[in-house]
Amino acid sequence: MPTPISPWLRDSPGALFQLIRRVPLGMTRTEIGRQTHLSRTAVIQRLDALRSAGLVTEGGQLGAPSGRPAERYCVDRRRGVILVADLGAMGLTAAIADAAGTPKAVVQEMVDITDGPAAVLARVQARFDELLRGLHVDATRVLGIGVAVPGPVDHETGRTIDPPIMSGWHDHDIPGFFTDLFDCPVDVEKDTNAMVLGEHRAGRRDVDDMVLVKIGTGIGTGLLLRGELYRGADGAAGDIGHTPLTEDPDGPVCRCGNVGCVEAYAGGWALARDLAAATGRPCTVGDVVRAVRSGDATAIALVRRAGEIIGGAVADIVNMVNPRRVVFAGQLAALDELILATAREAIYRRSLPLATRNLQIVASSVPDAGVRGLAELVTDQTSSAAAIDALLA
Ligand SMILES: [Zn+2]
């Protein structure tokens, strides 16, 4: 008995667009008919509507061993562009992607997030203008914008809420800055959320339950559960950097104002603080990495201790959500022979055997995972069935 056609797929050209989106090489009319149970005439009408709106295009012919070659239909990547910017504590990465979310050009520059929203967002705008000029694209063809920030984001409003390392950014209307300049939706995400999605979509896509741990100036995580980003009820899920490691009132003060957070012992800024205290010279996170690489015993001991602490915090997540893969990213993850090895050992020691039986613990393998994840998030939004149906209405 043929599967009954879902009313949604029958009535929504946007739903048909979703089907085509999932197949990068495109689909023939026969394949679409087979999967949707739509009549040949209905398939042709839908494809015509999508094509006249510039949403799908012929993707070349599929050679058939017998009979006539069949035309394939794919997402039209020329429909417009997507602009994204991944802001870190000390730098930004911006990219322009096609309508399918594939980055076409990426630029980076140093910028201090504590310069505040007015100065930093002006830099992002300048990079966006440069990227548009580079591809000779007019600002009216921007379909959507994505921005990632190194702090907690209220996903409903796109505003950062009490971000420990982003002084001056609390409750700032980041989407409003861009909607004044561009007529398109703006998505603001916590940086690690964008990174874990980028790691998943641009990587092997072989694992649907994944935790990304960014160890840079601070410590943050992004959770991907069953292939979907998990933000929690308010957008604060997975913030292990600020779970208490000790209740000792004389413990180190964290940037969030509390005492004894994981980050106050093991974040890059805390390691720089401790190395500075040991050497009597001001230090940055980069100095810690360089000192470890040059064999400095103090720096090595500090990083090894940080790996142990981070591993213990990650073990809590492993026990809680049982991911298949833990991915380490960020400036300190570059010291994988030291920090990853120590963290890995702590995770195995402190997690249940069932939770670690098939667990993979690896360093990030996707360059610019943040901007890639952002481009995917914005594409999911601008190419959703509802957005396409609204466009065609
Ligand atoms: Zn804290």
Residues whose N, C-alpha, C, O or C-beta is under 5 A from the ligand:
A	BS01	ZN	G241 H242 C254 R255 C256 N258 C261
